[in-house]
Amino acid sequence: MLIPQELTPGSVNVDATGSVTANGKSYDGLRVTTSDLEVLLFLDSNHRLMRLEVPAAKVAVFRD
């Protein structure tokens, strides 16, 4: 990946976290990590992104 602010390449790791439940719904989970950031992705059965969380920033973005 390219980090635009620094114009340097970086690496991203993506790990499957298995089935995850959030707000009573079940999703497939992915954990995306860089050297200084962790993002959790929640995908529905059609692999559509339904929720994104950044735990360190206490941020959650979700689709209605």
N, C-alpha and C positions, 0 to 999 in steps of 0.2 A: 504494500500500500504506500501511498505518497502522503506525507504530512505537509499540507499546503503552507502552513504558517512558517515552517522551517525549511521547506523545499528539500527534505531529506527522506529517504525511504525508511520504512518501519515494518514491523511484522505484527500480524494479528493471529491469534489462536482461537479456533472455534471448537467447542466441545459440546456434545449432546449431553443433556442433563436428564433425559428421560421424561416421563410423564410428570407434569406440574399442575397443581390446582391453584387457581386464583379467583377470588370472588365466586366460589362455587362452580367454576367451570374448569374443565380439564384441557390441558394444552401439551404440545410437545415443546420441550425447553431446549434452548441453546445458550451457552455462555460464551461471549466474545470478550477476549482480554487482549490488552496491549501492555506495554511496560508500566503504564500508569492509570489504566482505566479498565473497569469491568462493566459490561453491558449484558443484561439478561433479556433474551428474546423469547416470546411465547407465540407459538404458531398453532393455528387450528388444523383440523384434519385435512384441509385442502392446501396446507402449507402457506396460508396467508398470515402475515404478521398482525397479531391482534393486540399485543401488549409489549412494551419496551420499558425496562427499568434500569436505572443507574443507581445502585445502592449507595455509593459513596456520596452522591448528591441528594439522596432521598427524593428521587424523581421517578414518577411512573406516568407513562403516556399510553393510553388505551383507545381502541376503536370501539364505538358503540355498537 
